[in-house]
Each structure stands twice: as C-alpha cells, then as structure tokens.
Amino acid sequence: MSAPALFAAGLSTSLAVILKCLYKKNDFEDHVFQVLVVGSTNPCKVNAVRSTLKQCYPRLVNEVRGCKVDTGVNDQPMSLEETIKGAKNRAEAVFKATAAEKGGVLCVGIESGVFKADDRFFDVCVCSTYDGERHSLGFSSSFEIPPMVAKFLQPPHRQSLAEACNSSKITTNSDIGQAEGCIGVVSRSNITRTGYTIQAVMTSLMAADPGWYPSQVPERGFLQVN
C-alpha cells in the first residue's frame, strides 16, 4: 500500500511504525510522509535535515521545507532543559501550522543552546522529530565555548552566541548563526554548524527506530507490521 493510501484510509501512522516498516524492508510504493517541515528557515538546519534523510532514509519524505515558528523560549537558551523545550516547541508549532495539509506531515524542531558544566559554558544542538504523538529527541556533540566569547553570554551583556562571537571579535560575520556557526570558527572549519546539526537530526531519528527501541511502537491504534 502506498503512503497516500495509508493516510487516505485514515490509518494513524507514527514515525516509529513507519521506521519499523523501513527497518523490515517492506516495499513502500511511495514516500511515507508527503512533507517534512523544519521549524526554522535557517539554511543550516534545513540543509542538515535534507542531508540526513538523503543518507539514511531516502524514501521517508517526499519534500523538506522550512517554516518560521515561535520557539516559546529565550532567543538564547541558557540551559539544556530550555534548549530541549525550544526544540519540542518548534516541532509542535510546525505540527499545528501544517495540520490542514494532506498526505502526512513529519515535523522537526531544532534548537541550539548553551549549558553550564564544570564552571564552563558549552553549546549543544537538540533535535525533536515529532509525528503528532511522540517526540524523538537527539543531540549533537557539545563543545566548550571559549571564555572570551562566554563572557558576553552572561550579565550584564546577555548576548546570543552569534552576537557574543562578534563582540569577542572571533568573527566579523553578523550572520554567523546561519553560516559556519561558532563551532565552525572554534574548530577552524573542521566542524561546520550544518555538520553538528546533522548529528542531532540523525540521533533523533535513531531514537524512533523500533529495531533498537521496540517499546516505542504503540501496541494499538496504528498500522501494524508483522
């Protein structure tokens, strides 16, 4: 049965069930979700999702596009909890905004934030992949923010990481957040912002893979694959 037929039949199709189908190598005639919408228009985030799907799940989604949404958190999240909340809020906001679309929509929220550990500041990217019922969370590797940058994140400055990078003069690119990112500068271009965002997207999809997490496939109310 093709993906559009599944949705037309009124079957509730969770991401975990879909990945179970792909994991068991069932032959879908079409892409399972018509569109995946990223809760951001930042090209680093949208391209990271496209790259991950192309590499790992080329038949999962027909189209990927970005959508500007409200995160419901500070412009610069300053804890891991707030960063997770921002990612989930983005994914849920996209789901509400695309509720009228037909053919199946998969929603992704990606949020980068700062957290403190061992009296130092670190940056991390969090991704939530949301099918309307469950959030699958994934994280990038984190890296220590240089002290000359971190001081601008704190009072009295309270700047965003992109602003702090400019204030500390490690870059003059005012659009660094949509380009190489702080991680691109600090790693001397060995890691790009898109690259570390891909880590978060990939680990988010891993968390929905019933080959490793079988308890995440609902027992009732979904398309069952034997």
N, C-alpha and C positions, 0 to 999 in steps of 0.2 A: 504494500500500500504506500502511495506517495505521501510526502509530508502534507501538502494541501488537503489531501483526502482525510488525513488524520484529524486535522483541525475542523474540516467541514463536517465530520462525523460527530463532532462535539466531544472528542476524547481529550481529557485533561492530560497534557504532555509535559512532564517535568524534565529539567535538564538531566537529572540523574537517570531517568528512564531512557532518554534519548541516547545518552552516552553508553547505557547498557546495550542498546541496540547496536551501536557502532562498535562497542567492545567485543560483541559476539559476532561481528562482521556480517550482520544482516544487510541485505542489499536494498537500501532505500533508493527509490527511483528519482528522488529529487532532494534538494536541500531541506533539512528538517525545519529550521526556522527561516522564515522569509527574510527577516532582517535582524541584525544585532545593532542596538543603539547604545553608544557610549555617552555617558552623562558628562560630556565635555566637548568643546570644539578644538581643544589643544591638539595640534597635529602629532605631538609626541605620543599622546595617549591613544588617539585613533589609529595611528600607524602601528603602534605596539600591538593592538588587538588584531589588526589585519595580518600582521606578520605571524602572530601566534596561531591564528586559525589556519593560515596557509600551510604552516609547517605541521601542525598537529591534527587539526580537524577540518580538512578542506571541504567536506560535504555537510558540515554542520549548519552553515549560514550562507544565504544567497547574497546578502548585501550588508555592508558595515557602514554606518554613518554616525556622525557626532550630533549632539543636541545640548545646548546650553541650559543648565538647570541650577537651582539654588541648592547649595550644599547643606545649609542648616547649621554650619559650624563656622568658626572664625576663618578669615582668609588664610591665616597661617595657623593650622592646628599645632598645638604645643604639647601633645601627649599622644601615646599610642591609642588610648581609648577614643580620643577625639578624632584621630585620623581614621580609625575603623568606622566610627559613626558617620563621618563625612562620606566615605566610600559607600556605605549602605544607603545613606540618604540620597546620594546621587542615583544609585540604581533604582530605588523605589520611586523617585521623582520621574525618571525616564519611563518606568512602567505605567505610571498614572498618565503621563503625557501621550503615550502611544496606545492607550487602552482600546481605542476605536479601530486600530489597524487590524487587518485580517491576514491570515496566513502564518501567524505565530511570530512573536517578538521576544528576543532574549535581550536582557538589559545588563549593562556593565557600568559600575561606578568605580572610578579610580581616584584615589586621594593620596597626595604626598604630605607628610607631616614630620614634625620634629618631636623627639622624646629625649628625656634626660636619663642617663645611666652612668654610674661611677663618676658623678660630678662632671660629666661631659655631655655634649649635645650630639645627637645622631639624627640622621634623616632616613626615612623609610617610605616605601610606596606600598599602599594597600589596595587590593582589587576585590570587589564583590561582584560575582556573577549571579544574577537574580532572575528566576523564571516566574516570579509572581507568588511563589510559595516558600522558597528557601534561598538563603544567601550562602554561596560557596565562597569562602574567604581565602585569599592568597597574599603572600608578602614577598617583597623583593629582599635582597640583601640590604643591610643598613650600613651606613658609613659615618665616620666621625666628621662633624663639621669643624673646620679649622677655627681656633679660638678668635682670630681676628674677624671672622665672619659671625661667629656665635654671639659675640658681644652686642651686635646690632639687633639680635633677636630678642634681647632682654630689655627690661626697663632701663632708662627712660625711652629707648628707641622703639622697641616693639615692632620691628620691621618684618616684612615677609622675607623668606630666604632669598628670593630674587633681588629684593631691594638691598638686603644685607650684603649680598655678593658685590653689588655696585658700590655701596657705601664703603666697603672694605677695600675697594679698588682691585679685587682679584679679576674683575672683568669690567668692561665698559659697555657690554651688551645689555640694554634695558629690557630686551625680550628673552633673556637667558632661560626663563622658565618654559618658554615654548621652543627653545633651541637645544643646546647641549646640556643645559642644567648645571647646577652646582657640581654635580658628580662628574660631569664632563671636564670641567676646569680642574677640579681637585685630582682626578685620576690622570690628568694630562692627556685627555682624549682616549684613554684606554677603555673607558666605560662611558657610554652615552646615556642620556636620560631615557631615550627610547629603549635602549638595551636593558636598563634596570627595570623599566616599566613592564617589559616583556616577561621578566622573572615573576612579577606579581600576577600578571594575567595567566601565565602558564600554571603557577601553583594554585590559582583559584580554580581553574578547570580540573586540575588534579583532584581537588577536594570533592568534586562532583562525580568522579569516576567510580562506578559501583564495582569495578574489578578489584579495587582496593578498599572501598567503603560501602559494602553491600547494605548496611543498615540504613543508608541514605535513600534507598529506593522505597517509596511508600508501598505498603502492603495492599492498600485498596484505593480505588478511585482513579487509577492510572492505567495506561496501556501496559499490559503485562507481556513480557517476552520470556518464553520458555527455552 
